[in-house]
Amino acid sequence: MIARLRLPRIQGLQPRPARAFCEVDQWSFDPRYTQGRCPICGWAPEGAATAPRWLAVANRLDWEMLGLLLLADVLVMLGLIVASATGLMPAHGASFGVPSAPGGVASGVRTH
């Protein structure tokens, strides 16, 4: 029953043998982690993957721009937290731009 519930495998996603053997130096290596070449002599086996799938996907992303956007989001959120804590954010039902506490201070007037 469980075997019937599994999705069929896609032909392109099946793992290929990852090991290659260099005849010159008698060295077995995984070309995915050595840019597709023998780490000793530089021989490149035919049809060898140059990187694992996760590394190929990670290399396509622009990590600097992603980090910059994340930093901007965190700074805006931090600014909203500080504005809320100092009373600069409008209270429920108040208009924006007007201090939420009377007198323009973070807390109300203390009379005692």
PyMOL commands that set and color helices and strands:
alter all, ss='L'
color gray80, all
select helices_A, chain A and resi 2-5+11-13+31-33+53-60+63-85+102-104
alter helices_A, ss='H'
color red, helices_A
select strands_A, chain A and resi 20-22+27-29
alter strands_A, ss='S'
color yellow, strands_A
deselect
rebuild
show_as cartoon
